[in-house]
Amino acid sequence: MPEQLRNVHSSLTLELASRIVDEAIKAGRKENLLPLAVAVLDAGANLVACKRDDGCGVLRTAIAQGKAAAALGMGMPTRQIRDRLANRPAFQSALAACADGRFIPTPGGVLILDPHGDAIGAVGISGDASDKDEFCAIEAVKRAGLVSDPTEPNPEWRSAGL
């Protein structure tokens, strides 16, 4: 009997992940933000698509992946993680150790939801102020025709500083 390789189902297609990445970079440019790195992970925290805008710092892609992985790992957006763990630095350090460093608990990690409200992936963005990164992630998910968690950015995102 000949060998047979089977397709492995992914919760997020390359086409959709690429659209989210491109829409996030467009949103950042439209708002005149600093150059962004955008990473989209599937539900298993596997990298599906990633781009680093021209002029973006070299650590930004790792930070973007860490934000997306943190959101998936905890099942909540990174803004919520930051707020919940603000007074628990030892636990934050333990989570980062468990995640082999792929745990960045600052805004910019947004869950991508299916119609049932289940997370099918996450987008992480790094490059500007965290609230501005989060705005671009939410905007990109919306532009791709999906629902994000959170659904709206921090109302003060435009005035966020580095």
N, C-alpha and C positions, 0 to 999 in steps of 0.2 A: 504494500500500500504506500503510495507517495506521501511525502510530508505535506502537511497543510498548515499554513499560518492563518491565524484568525485575526480579524480586525478587533481592536480593543476600543470599546465605546468610551468616548470622552464626554463629559458633561457640558463642554463648551467647544464649539468648532473654531478652527483656525480663522475662518472668514469672519465670524462674529467677534472673536478676540482682537483681530487686526482692526476691525472697524472701531472698536472701543478705544484702542490705542491711538488711532488716527484722529478720532473725534476729541480725545482729551488734549492732544497736542494743538489741534485747531482752537479749542476753547482757551487754552493758555495763551496762545498767540493773539487771539481776539481781545483778550483782557490785558495784553501787554505784560504778562507775567515773565519771570525769569525762565530760562530754558528748563524743560521738564524731562524726567525719565518716567516712563509708564510701563508697568508690568501687569499682565493679566494671567491669573492662575486658574486652573480648573478646580473642581471640588476636591480633588486629591492633592491639591497644592502643587501641581505640576505646571511649570511655565509653559504657556501656550503662545504668547506673543509679548514682545518687549521692544521698545524703541527709546533711544536717548536723543533728545533734540540737540541740534547744533549748539555748541557752547556749554552744554550741561556738564556739571562736575562728574568725575569718574566714579565716585562712590554712590551716586544717585540711583543707579539701577539696582544695586544691592539693597539700598534703603527702600525703594519702591517695592521690591519683592518681599522685603521684611514686613512692610505695612500690609500687603495683601495676605501674606501667610499668617500674620497675627490675627487678622479679621477672620480668616477661615479656621484657625486653630482654636479660637475662643467662641466662634459663632456669633460675633457681633462686630460692628464697625470699630475702627481704632479710636475714634473720638470717644465712644462709650467706654472702651477699655481704659483710655487715659483717665477719664473722669472717675471710673470705679476704683482704679488702682493708685490714684494720686497719693494717698497716704499709706501705701503698702510697697515701699521700694524693695524690700527683701523678696516679696512675692514676684514682683516684676523681674528681678534678677533671676529667680528660680525659673520663671517661664522662659526667659531668654536662653538660659542654659539648656532647658529641655528641648527647645526649638533649634539648638545649635546656632544661636545668634539670629535666626530668622524670625525675630519678634521685635517689631518697632511699634510701640504703643502710642503713636501720635497721629492726629488726624491726617487722612490721605489714604487710608485703607478702607475700601467700601465693598460691601457684599453685593453680588449680582444674584438676583432672585428669579426663580421661575414663576409661572402663574399661580402655583400653589403656595408661594412664599418660602420655598426651600432654596438654600444657597446652592447655586450651580457653579460658583466661582467667585473671584474677587479681583478687583483692580486696585493697585497701589501706585501712588504718584509721589514723587519727590522732586524738589527743585526750587520752590518758592516757599512762602510761609505755609505751614501745615494746613491752615483753614483754606487757603487758596488752592493748595493741592487737592483737598477734599472737594471743593467746588468743581474742579475740572473732572474729577472722577465721577461725581454724581451726574454732571452734565453729559459726559460721554456715554454713560450707561443709558440715560434717557434718550439721547440721540440715536442709540442703537436699537431703540424700541423695547427696552427691558426696564425692570424696576430695580432700584438700588435701596440699600439699607445703609445709611439713612436716606430718606427720600428728598430731604432738603439740606442745604449746607447751613453752617452757622450764619445767622442773619448778619453778623458783623464781619463776614469773611473779607470784604473789600478793604477793610481798615487793618487787617491783621499784618503785623510786622514780623520780620525775621528774628 
